[in-house]
Amino acid sequence: MGGNPYPNGEFISEGILEENYDSGFRTYSTPPAVGGIITPVNKLGVLTPYLALAGLIVAISTVYIIKKRK
């Protein structure tokens, strides 16, 4: 390594240009996400509302049939 990869860069400290100073820095990057957000699928969590609705329909139908037969 060596040299100055940013020859036109400026060192500014607290808003003041410091012409006699230089500083090293490192940049970091993460790969961009492609295709949206990936989340794990909990199959039971997806099916629970439908199972609850089916159970409610069965319960109401059973009560209706029992009252109708009396």
Buried (B, 14 or more C-beta within 10 A) or exposed (E): EEEEEEEEEEEEEEEEEEEEEEEEEEEEEEEEEEEEEEEEEEEEEEEEEEEEEEEEEEEEEEEEEEEEEE
